[in-house]
């Protein structure tokens, strides 16, 4: 009889506990699991590897790699002195690049004296990058070029370097690079000074896969909105553009290594004829995204007793250089930091930041050009 009462009591308690679990209500953001209220995001739903990334920028990709738009930015082109018509290398009707390399100083020039490339390709450890170059020539006997992928910040260490022979038919040359470290300034392109004749580029493209086979996310651990080398700790040749050297004293020596700064002295050459943008110093491929507010700072000064003006800007390269920020500032002999904000309402993978300097004469000294961001409230 005593055992029967014990069984009855156990049954009643079990029913009561079950009823409590069914009636238990969990707060917002939690759900009931095994009789406990747990945070919903901590529940194992066996979907950890689902790619939910919506960032369409893909910072590892080449911008304008199919040459649908003019290649002036964000592509670099050096060696124009050995090229016929270096200002007309884009074939708009064919979405391609073409240039004809002459034999000017052929025996004296280095292969890298003629180059076409894009900086600021973001490569990350854990990914394998597939790089394709689709090229040809108009030369009956063909010609060679050198394709490369390199680490700009590590003495231009080559991840990929290969001499390829072009024919009159397009060929696609494909290479892979397994990244073992992160890099925010990998550079992709070709050298062409090693030979003569036409080079025709249909595309230079990069894709990636996860090295260990996991589902690839298009997110990145690298701050793709930041300015690379914005403190000028390294030489500014890349990924900075500098035009207007013809109006600048010693345009090949603008980096002050001892001070981690940029300095150049603007003369009055053709002052009344030149446009303000004929002299410019800037960086392309800043990634800006809707939902963020960008804080842009320019720390500048001059050596001129009476000061001088420059124009600071942040613009959309792909939208007719539409200005997100544009302001004329007066420099003094003391450093000043000029700060601006830009509230992004759309994504852009080629925002450009820099200064125009052709509007005035005298020295321009740049301590830093930097970008930070916060979530727009």
C-alpha positions, 0 to 999 in steps of 0.5 A: 500500500505504501509503494502504491502511494509513492507511485501516485505521488510521483505521477502527480509531480510529473504531470505538474512539471509537464504542465508548468513547461507547457505554460512557461512563457519566454521573453522576447529574443528567447525561446523554450528549449529543454524546459529552459528559456535560452537566447534564440541565437544560441540555439544550434540549428545546424545552419552555422555555415549558411552564407547570409552575407549581403555585402555586394562589394567583394573587396577582393574583386577587381573594379572595372576589370571588364573595362566597361568604363574608362580605365583611368581609375582605379587603374594605374598606367606608367610608361606612356613615353614608350607608347603610341597615343598613351591618352587613348588606350580604352577601346570603348566599342570593344570594352578593352584596353589597347596600346602599342609599345614602341622600341624607345630605349628598348635596351635600357628600360626595365620590364616594370618601366611599362605597367598597367595595374590596379592596387588595393585588392584585398586578400585574406588568409584562408582563401584561394584566389583565382586570377585570370588575364584575357589578352591578345596582340595584333602582331603577326609574330606575337609578343610577350608580357609579364602578368603579376599579382604582388604585395605592394607593402612587402617590397613588391613580393610576387605572389604570381609572376609569369611571362606569357606569349600573346597571339592574335587570338584572345587567350585566358591565362589562369593562376591561383594564389593561396593566401596565408595572411591578410593584405589590404594592398595586393596589386594585380596587372601586367608589365609590358616594357620587355617587348614591342608591339600592341597589347590588347586586354579584354579583362583582368579578373579575380575570384576566390574560394575558401581554401578549406572548403567552407562556405565562402562569405563575402564579408572581410576582416579588413577595414575596406573603408579605410585609407591605405597608407593614410599616415604616409609611413610608406612611400605614397607611390601606391595606392596614391595617384599624383597628377600635375607633376609638370607644375611641381618642383621635384615631383619625383620626391614628394615623400618626406620619409623623416616626417612621414608626410607628403610635401610638394611646391606648386609653381605658377606654370600656366596658372591662369590656364590650368583647371583646379583638378589638373593638380591632384593627389588622391586614393581610389577604391575606398568602399562606402556603404549605405547605413554608415556615416564616414568621418574624413579628416585632412591634416594639412599645412603650408610653408608659405608666409601668407598661406595658400588654398587647396580643395579637399574632396570625397567623390564618386568616381563612377558617377561623373565624379559627383562630390560627396565632399568638396571644400576650399580650405586655407592652409597656414604654417601650422597643421590644421585638421579639417573634418567632414562627414558623409552619410552614405545612402548607397553602396560604392566600391570606388569612392575617391578621397584627396585634394586638388592643388592647381588653384594656387601656388606654394607648398602643400604639406600633408600629414595625413588623410584618414577615414573612419566610420560609424553606423548611421543612427 
